[in-house]
């Protein structure tokens, strides 16, 4: 069996994989020794065939999970060459897909899952693998369905939330299922069997606010203005001041500058954490982002943050309008967003 899972709802996608894994383990099936997880971005067609066609060891099933293969294959240089030509980079994947779709090659004991994020509709590799797989798109949960999802999750986790507490949690977190799952588990541990009320949600669910701040700053440095603006609106709906968000954006770029400078000086991780105030769990991600920025880009970002602050203080723009313009400008400056786009105009 071959599955192709893709979409923006990573939580539900991973839950679907967990369910398949549980089903296989529920029989005499695949244990950890017969589960292989592969990075599809570094995988060759021959390696995929070798893993998918291997027989299970002392078990009835073998599970192979490949992350990011279709997205990476579809972005290969020359992917628009004539189909079937020798220099078409997708041709080896077409041949591999044909073998995987052939029952004579693909053993019944193998379950192959291709995991993807959001795929462009014109991704040419999708048309290679979709015909041989059961495809499923995982779209984000609609805002109106969040409360119902929380209610279902609390029953599954044996946590009791009062109706107003469910509404408060839905409003506070929104359709971020990873954060919702984490907050429900944390509330359950805190309540220790008691019914959770609205006040307890507001007291305990502080991580949700921090997650939205990270959505704001992460969206900016990833070049995803839509993600950042959505986070901004949620923070404002929660009563957060635009000036606080401006401060957090400035803090993010200050941390990137410190991290880049100290990494270049070969400082130890604990020294970078101490000097920058970066959360230790986010250090590697921050260093990766800092490495993508050039010094001129970071200097320009800092200049635009200063300009946004001055525009408000001079009465040229409102807090909210200045923040929205800044988010668009900084997202356009992000290294991931600059390819193929014009430079963000100066103020």
Secondary structure by P-SEA (a helix, b strand, c coil): cbbbbbccaaaaaaaaaaaaaaaaacccccccccbbbbccccccaaaaaaaaacccccccbbbbbbcaaaaaaaaccccccccccccccaaaaaaaaaaaaccccccccbbbbbbbcccccccaaaaacccccbbbbbccccccaaaaaaaaaaaaacccccaaaaaaaaaacccaaaaaaaaaaaaaaaaccccccaaaaaaccaaaaaaaaaaaaaaaaaccaaaaaaaaaaaaaacccaaaaaaaaaaaaaaaaaaaaaaaacccaaaaaaaccccccaaaaaaaaaaaccaaaaaaaaaaaaaaaaaaaaccccaaaaaaaaaaaaaaacccccccccccccc
